[in-house]
Amino acid sequence: MTLEYLEYLSNKSPAPEQLVIMLHGYGSNASDLISLAPELAEYLPHAHFISPNAPHLFEGGGAAFQWFSLTQRDDEFMTKGAREAEKILNGFIDEQAAKFKLTPSQVVLLGFSQGTMMSLHTALRREIPVRAVLGYSGMLLSPHLLKNEIKSSPSIMLVHGAEDQVLPASMMTLAQHTLNGLNVECKTLLRQKLGHGIDMEGIISGGKFLQGMFSK
């Protein structure tokens, strides 16, 4: 399955050195996160940013998409949907990396909400690891399964609003606890007075995190 996408390439980088794949949330589309690319490019001036539409039309209608259905919110149902989307996403990651003659170690997954769920689910199970995951306002699906399924340990940073009413900030704490217990590096940033969204401090901190990943 081919995913439609939007892209942003800094004028400073005709030949990209990194690839940032941006995964939008439930009921959104590719245009949502690509708007963050100019700010993040200040920290990764040689990166190519790609934001695909999720593979399935949003069950709520409109010009929107979803990675998996949320008609049921239990872990088992959502994880089943994520496993199906994971195959499509992995194909997209490998296809785009090859297109730009990059290796997965030069790839970052950046997600928001359901896009963060997909980023974590996929990155931790890849045979060939991506470099990092930057996740906003998301959660780790079925954390109890990860011990037996983890194959990769990318560096991870999670950012969450303390006032998030969609996915409570405790989801970030649980994810960090689970990941650290499996020896996966996971930094977190809790943004006070922020709901289910991304603020400028989250963008700046995320940009610095990504910059650090490629300055080592």
Helices and strands as residue ranges (DSSP letters): E 5-9, E 18-23, H 31-34, H 37-40, E 47-52, E 56-57, E 65-66, H 75-99, G 104-106, E 107-112, H 114-123, E 132-136, H 143-149, E 155-161, H 170-181, E 186-191, H 200-213
